[in-house]
């Protein structure tokens, strides 16, 4: 008489088939249209590093 053991993570044939069916399904319930945004983007190169550090110190001291 032998003892049959299953290691952690092991599963039977039915579980394998269930996972295969689930993995083979393709979800088509999503919006495939791209969102188009109109507008502009502006970048401010701004102050020098020293000016930014001075402003940071000013904010910190308040």
N, C-alpha and C positions, 0 to 999 in steps of 0.2 A: 504494500500500500504506500503510495507516495503523496506528498503534500504539494499542491499546486499553489504557487505564490505569484503575485503580480507586483512588479516594482512600481514605485511612485511614477505616475504619469502614464502608466500602461492602460490601455482600454481595449474593449472587445471589438469584434467585427462590426456590430451594429453601430457602435459609436463612431467607428472609422467611416462607415458609409454616411452617417448623419453629418459628420464634419465635411466630407467630400461634397455632398449635396449643397451644404451651406456655403462652402467656398466657391462653388461653381456658379452660384447665382450672381447675376449682374444687376446692380441697383441702377435703374433708369429713372427713378423718381426724383431727379434733380433738374434744376434749371440750367440748360446747356447754353443759354444765351449769355454773351459777355456784357458786362456793364460798361457803358461808354461814359466817361466823364469829360465835361467840357470846362475849361477854365485856364487859369494861368498859375504858375508857381514862381515865386520870387525868393531869391536868396539874398540875405544881407551879410556881406562879408564882415561888416561891423567893425567894432573897435579892435585895437591891438590887444595882445595878450596882457600887457601891463595895465591898460585901461580896464580890462575885464577883471583882473585881480583886484584893482583898486575899488571897483564897484562892488565886488564880492565882499571885500573887507568892510566896506561901508554898510552893506546890507547886514552882515554878521554883527556889527556893533550896535545896530538898532534894537 
